[in-house]
Amino acid sequence: MPKYKYFQDEKTMVWQRHAFTVTSESEAEADRIIHENELNQECVTNVYDDRIVFENTETLFDTQSRIEPDENGGRHTLEVLTADKRRSVCTNADDRLSEGSEHPCTASAERETLSPQEQVKSITDKLIVDLCRITERPDDWLPHTVYVEEEAEDASCFGMPVYTMYKLEDYKADGSCTLYNPQTDERRGGHLYEINIDWLITVWHRYRELCVEQGLWREQAIHLLEQETDASLSDILEFVGEHWQNLASDEENIASFRQWLAQDKVIE
């Protein structure tokens, strides 16, 4: 008899404990630095202060608790998906389900809404493609701080997921990269997919900011559109000069360019 694989996604609430150090002349001064960086409002992983060094994250699983749909704006917090994650079998927001039916908010194989995991993967894929397209890197971009989720090796929380800080020192067009751990003074090979998505976004935004500051974005934009489209150089130059968005992804700019070309042809 055949077996069918499924996934059950559960949205929960859980505390995470972030370990970090503060370099200061006294503990009172360290307290002041913590208040100065508003760590009562901001996660330490998002703070940029050379005196504060994030070490790792521990998930406190004993604090984990279920979130009910009425605590989530009426949206489901428990969902059973098929193995390809393209069809929702049932959720805890369903009023009633007959055998084989689908939730009314969920499309079939052509679901209009991606699952959270699929959305994260889609964004990650786009970021890595955009990063791997870069042909000229701005000064002072790399190495850049990133965090990678790994399994803890110490006895107290062995096997639990923790975030380890690395310096992304270099990467190649295939996404393979060199990661440096300043805590252990060791380097290792890896892949951009290992990097936490928040930090991939941070790396990408920093690249864009430096390109603008150093005047590199225009040449990069022209080169990209020449590679990805068959448009004339005059059209490319006009679009880059008037419509290019530095904070948008390459894919979004390419799509905007093609739409702009199509509209221009309709007007003509």
Secondary structure, DSSP 4 states (H G I P E B T S, - for coil): -----EEEEE-EEEEEEEEEEE--SSHHHHHHHHHHTTTTTS-GGG---TTEEEEEEEEEEEEEEE--GGGTTT--SEEEEETTS--EEEETT-S---TT---TTS-STT-SS--HHHHHHHHHHHHHHHHHH--SPPTT--SEEEEEEEE--SGGGTT-EEEEEEEEEEE-TTSEEEEEETTTTEEEEEEGGGB-HHHHHHHHHHHHHHHHHHT-HHHHHHHHHHHH----HHHHHHHHHHT--TTS-HHHHHHHHHHHHHHHHHH-
